[in-house]
Amino acid sequence: MITKEILSDFVKGKKSAFDTIYKSYSAGMYGICLRYTRCADDAQDVLQEAFIKVFKNKAQYDVEKPIGAWIKTITIHEALNYIKRNYNRFHLTENESDFNEIDESIALEEEDRSELKAKLLLILGKLPDGYRTVFNLYTIDNLTHKEIAEHLDISEGTSKSQYFKAKKMIQSLLVSEKMEK
């Protein structure tokens, strides 16, 4: 458990407090990194950079606010920066022609949560980087299309289009997976 004392010591720069925070949050943040990068090595690089930023910016942290949310924000920003710097294949298109053609009739059967989560992670791993990034930001990290557009230097329309295409591809992958069974 992270106490106010640990948070206060962290802000003061005590290594033991930082180590405690790292141990408490690194596994969860690694999962976020892996969602964005799809590669364990890249995820580890992002995690390391994120926690370096956490430590460097410790004086900016407000001990009255949840540290997990603060670390998550830094981690997501670092993951996005990493993708922009290192993924040549990261590509977003401006095409919105398909935007209104989504098929909402495809429904999943009720499944065990952990099985569904594992299936979703596998499917997310099959999405192109642009689709996956926008889908993660919008659906999982609850950013608006306007915020996503600002983070990725794209238009809101492109964000919406990428999200739509990601949903459509996920639906298609789920349908094809059901047919294979």
SVG drawing of the C-alpha trace seen along z (x, -y; Angstrom):
<svg xmlns="http://www.w3.org/2000/svg" viewBox="-28 -21 45 46">
<polyline fill="none" stroke="black" stroke-width="0.4" points="0.0,0.0 1.3,-3.4 0.9,-5.7 1.0,-9.5 4.4,-9.2 5.8,-7.2 4.3,-9.8 5.9,-12.6 9.2,-10.8 9.0,-10.2 8.5,-13.9 11.5,-14.6 13.6,-12.3 14.0,-9.3 15.0,-6.3 13.3,-3.7 10.0,-5.5 10.4,-5.5 11.3,-1.8 8.1,-1.1 6.1,-3.0 7.8,-1.3 7.1,2.2 3.5,1.2 2.8,-0.2 5.3,1.2 3.4,4.4 0.2,2.5 2.1,-0.1 3.9,2.6 0.5,3.9 -0.3,0.5 3.0,0.3 2.4,3.7 -1.0,2.7 0.5,-0.1 3.7,1.5 2.8,5.2 6.4,6.0 7.8,7.0 11.2,5.3 9.5,2.1 7.1,2.2 10.1,2.6 11.8,-0.4 8.7,-2.5 8.2,-1.4 11.7,-2.4 11.4,-5.8 8.1,-6.4 9.5,-5.7 12.5,-7.9 10.1,-10.7 8.1,-9.9 11.3,-10.2 12.5,-13.3 9.1,-15.0 8.5,-14.0 8.4,-17.6 5.4,-18.2 3.4,-15.4 0.6,-16.6 0.5,-14.1 -3.2,-14.8 -4.0,-13.2 -3.8,-9.5 -0.3,-8.6 -1.6,-5.8 -3.4,-8.1 -0.4,-10.4 1.9,-7.6 -0.6,-6.2 -0.8,-9.6 3.0,-9.7 3.2,-6.1 0.6,-6.7 2.4,-9.9 5.7,-8.0 4.1,-5.1 2.7,-7.5 6.1,-9.3 7.8,-6.0 5.4,-4.9 5.9,-8.2 9.7,-7.9 10.2,-4.2 7.4,-2.7 7.9,-3.4 4.7,-1.5 2.6,-3.8 0.2,-5.3 -3.1,-7.1 -5.2,-7.9 -7.6,-10.8 -10.2,-8.6 -13.6,-8.8 -15.7,-7.3 -16.6,-4.2 -17.4,-6.0 -21.2,-5.5 -21.2,-1.8 -20.6,-0.1 -22.5,3.1 -23.7,2.9 -25.6,6.2 -22.6,8.5 -22.8,9.4 -20.5,11.4 -21.8,14.3 -21.3,13.9 -17.9,15.3 -15.6,15.4 -14.0,12.0 -10.4,13.2 -10.9,15.3 -12.5,12.3 -9.7,10.0 -7.1,12.4 -9.0,12.7 -9.2,8.9 -5.5,8.5 -4.8,11.1 -7.1,9.3 -5.7,5.8 -2.3,7.3 -3.5,8.0 -4.6,4.4 -2.4,2.0 -0.6,-0.4 -2.8,-3.4 -6.0,-1.6 -4.7,0.0 -3.4,-3.2 -6.6,-5.2 -8.7,-2.3 -6.7,-2.1 -6.8,-5.8 -10.5,-6.1 -11.9,-2.9 -9.5,-1.9 -7.9,-5.2 -11.1,-7.2 -9.7,-10.1 -12.0,-12.1 -11.3,-12.2 -10.3,-15.8 -7.6,-14.8 -6.4,-11.9 -6.1,-14.3 -4.0,-16.7 -1.8,-13.9 -1.2,-12.3 -1.2,-15.6 -4.1,-14.4 -7.6,-15.7 -10.6,-14.7 -12.0,-13.1 -9.0,-10.9 -9.2,-9.8 -12.9,-8.9 -12.1,-7.1 -9.3,-5.1 -11.5,-4.2 -14.3,-3.1 -11.9,-1.0 -10.5,0.6 -14.0,1.6 -14.8,2.9 -11.6,4.9 -12.2,6.3 -15.7,7.3 -14.4,9.0 -11.6,10.8 -14.2,12.0 -16.5,13.3 -13.8,15.1 -12.6,16.6 -16.1,17.9 -16.3,19.4 -13.0,21.3 -14.4,23.0"/>
</svg>
